[in-house]
Amino acid sequence: MIVPCIDLQDGKVVQLVQGKKKALEGEEPLVMLARFAGFPEIQVIDLDAAMGRGANDSIVELLAGRARCRVGGGVRNATRARALIDQGAAQVIVGTAAFTRDGIHQETLQSIAGSIGRERVLIALDSFAGKIVVKGWQESTNLAAIEVLRQLEPYCGGFLCTYVDKEGMMQGTDLDWFRQLRAATTLPITAAGGITTIDDVKALMALNIHSALGMAIYTGRLSLEDLRRLL
């Protein structure tokens, strides 16, 4: 599966480099949604909510009401997860709330999975320099993604694994890392971060890994027509 991304900041569609520097702004959210017609699922990330400085709930609800969307950003508890499902999200992405500095936050994950159903939870394993990063990728834990995959399986229906080292940099991704993750779990994996070429997407497909695509689409490096043909 190929999953186009809509990242929201201050009410606008944006693309960031490594979650920090804004590289570009896209068209209006509904325009982008129309451009992504034909893809089975859209990934919507509320960057403001992820960084704890507000939310774009009205836009999220608008998008989720018109397409199948997986939604993340600021999901710290079951109440927020339930609210996103009520807004129309098909799945909810949980990142920061899943982890302590040295382990997983079992009580929070149990609460979220219990509220919306395990199959509706995607756990984000965002990794930089080999360690899981949280709070909008601003803080590092002592955990490696491959070490905690099995522990997280009871609480989710799949994983969103972002290779932050190359996120938004258009320099390719780390296929070896994704290969190791694929070998460690049977649950669905979506790859993100640095995916730049059709060959990258095909290599991930060969590993039975989905691709979440942002910068490569927004800059025109990847053609939506070519991606639709892969579907």
Stockholm file with secondary structure:
# STOCKHOLM 1.0

chainA/1-231         MIVPCIDLQDGKVVQLVQGKKKALEGEEPLVMLARFAGFPEIQVIDLDAAMGRGANDSIVELLAGRARCRVGGGVRNATRARALIDQGAAQVIVGTAAFTRDGIHQETLQSIAGSIGRERVLIALDSFAGKIVVKGWQESTNLAAIEVLRQLEPYCGGFLCTYVDKEGMMQGTDLDWFRQLRAATTLPITAAGGITTIDDVKALMALNIHSALGMAIYTGRLSLEDLRRLL
#=GR chainA/1-231 SS CEEEEEEEETTEEEEEETTTEEEEECSCHHHHHHHTTTCSCEEEEEHHHHTTSCCCHHHHHHHHTTSCEEEESCCCSHHHHHHHHHTTCSEEEECGGGBCSSSBCHHHHHHHHHHHCGGGEEEEEEEETTEEEETTTTEECSCCHHHHHHHHGGGCSEEEEEEGGGTTSCSCCCHHHHHHHHHHCSSCEEEESSCCSHHHHHHHHHTTCEEEECHHHHTTSSCHHHHHHHC
#=GC SS_cons         CEEEEEEEETTEEEEEETTTEEEEECSCHHHHHHHTTTCSCEEEEEHHHHTTSCCCHHHHHHHHTTSCEEEESCCCSHHHHHHHHHTTCSEEEECGGGBCSSSBCHHHHHHHHHHHCGGGEEEEEEEETTEEEETTTTEECSCCHHHHHHHHGGGCSEEEEEEGGGTTSCSCCCHHHHHHHHHHCSSCEEEESSCCSHHHHHHHHHTTCEEEECHHHHTTSSCHHHHHHHC
//
